[in-house]
C-alpha cells in the first residue's frame, strides 16, 4: 500500500544554474568552493532558500567529515536518522559510505530493516542508544547521556545530537521535496502506517 503523503511527483525541483538569482548564485558558488562539487541532493531543495542552504552546508561539512565521534560513527548515526525518516536518498548516499568506513554489513542491514543490530561495537551501541532515544522520545535519559558522555565527552555528545538534528533537517527537506533517487536505486522498506 502506498502512502498518499509521500506519493507523487517531485516538488521543490532543482533550480537550473542559468535561472539562479543573485543570492542563489552566491550560495551555489560558496557551496562548490567548500565542497568541491556543484549543489546536489538535499541541497537542491534547500537552494530555494539560499541562506538556509549555505548555513546547512557549512554545518554538514563539519559534522560529516570532522565530528568529535569520527567518520565511521557519524555515518552510522546518519543511517539511523535516514531509517527513522525513511529517507531514501540519504540512505542511498550514506549506506555505502558507512560500509566503506567499517560499519558491518549485518549492522547496516538491520538498520535498514528497522531492527536493533546485533554485533555492534561498544561505540556503535552508545551511538545507537543515544540517537534512537533522541529520535523516538525527543529526549535522552540520564543513563544514555552518561554512557555517551563517558565514551565521547561533552563535545562528542553535542556532535551526536547535532548529527541527529542536522540529518533530520536534510531528511525533512528531501521528504518535503520528494527528492528523486538516481535511476535504479532501491528504496528503503516502508513500515506500516
N, C-alpha and C positions, 0 to 999 in steps of 0.2 A: 504494500500500500504506500502510495506516495504522500508525502507531507505537503499539503497545499501552501503552507507558509514558505517553504523553500523551493517549491516548483516554479518554473517559469524562466523567462529569458533574463540574461544578464542585465543588471542595472548599473548606473554609475560607470558606464563604459570608459575605457581608456581614452584620454583626450589625445588626438594626433598632435605631434610636436608642432606642426605648422599652424595649429589652432590655439596654441598656448597663449594666454595673455601674459603681460609683463611679470606678474607675480609667479605664475606657473613656470615661465622660462627660467626665472631666477632660482626657484625651488628645484627644478629639474637639473639645472646646471650644478647647484650645490650638492644634490644627491649624487650625480655622476662623479663629481670631484671627490666626495667622501667614499663612495662605494666602488668606483671604477667601472660601473655599468649604468646603462640608462634606467630610468624608472621602470619597475617591473612589479608583478604580483600584487601584494597588498598595498603597495604604494601608488598603484594606478588609481584606485578609487579615492585614496587619500589626497591625490593631487587636485581634486576638485576643491579642496581647502588647503592651499599651498603651505600655510603656516603650520597646520597640523602635520602635514606630510614631512616638512623639514624637521620639526621637533621630534616626531616619531622616529625618523631615520637616524637622527643623532643618538637617541636613547637606544635604539635597536642595535646600532653598531657596537656600542659598549656591551650591552647585555649578551649579544650573540658571540662576540669574539674575545671579550676581556673581563667577563664577570668574575667575581671572587670565588665562584664554585667551579670554574673551569669549563671548557667547551663540551666535554663529554656529558657532564651533568646538566649543563644548560640545554643541550639537545634533548636529553632525557625529559627534562621539565617541559620543553616545548611540545614534545609528543603528548604528554599528559594534558596540556591545555588544548591542543588540536583535537584530541579524542573527546575531551569534555564538551567542546563546542561542535563536534562533528564537522570540523573544518578540513575539507578535502585538499585544498591547495597547500595549506600549511603542512598537512601530513605528507603530501606528495614530495614537498621540498625537503622536509626535515627527517623523515624516516631513513632515507639513505645516508644522510649526514650522521645521524645517531649511530647507525651501524658502522660507518667508517670511523667514528670516534671511539668505538669499542663497546657500545651497548649491545648485549647479546641478542641474537635474532629471536630467541624464545621470549625475551622480555618485550621486545618490540611487538611481536605477535600478540602477546597477552594484552598489552595496552590497546592495540587495535580492536581486540575483541571486548574491551571494557572490563577485563579481569585484572585482579591484583596479581602481578607477575611473581612466579616462583623464581628462586635463584638470583634475586637482586643482590648487589653488593651492599655493604652497610651504608655507604654514602647514598646509593640509589634508594634504599629503604627510607632513609631520613628525608630525602627529597620527595619521594612518593607520599609519605605520610603528611608532610607539610603542605605540599601542593594540592593533593586531593582533599585534604581537610579544608584548606582555604577556599578552594573552588566550590566545594559542596555546602559548607556551612557559613562561608564568608567570615570565618574566624579561625584562629589557631589555638588549640588548648595549651595550657602550661607545659604539659608533658611533651607534646610535639615541638613546641617552641624550644624547650630546654634541650631536646635531642639535637635539633638543627643548630642551636647556638653552640653546643659543645663541639659539634663537628666542623662548623663553618665560621663561627664568630659572628659578631654583630653585622659586619659588612656583608657577610655571606647570607645572613637572614634577610637583610634588606634586599639584596640582589635576588634571592629566591622569590620574595613577594613581588618584586618588580618584574621578574620574568613572567610570573603568572598574570600580572596585570597587563603588561605590555603585549604579550601574545594573545591575551583575551581581547585587547583593543584591536589588534590586527584581525583576529577571527571575527569579531563583531562587524568590522568594516567589510570584510570579504563576504560574510554571510548576508549582510545587508545588500551588498552589490551583486550577490550571486556570481562571484568571480569564477570564471570558467577554468576547468582543468585543461592541461595540454591534451591534445588528441591521444587517445589510447590509455590515459592514466586512469587508475582504478579509484573508485570512491571508497571511503570508509564504510563498514557496515552500519546501518541505521538501527537504532534501538526503537522498540515500540513506543508510540506516543502515550 
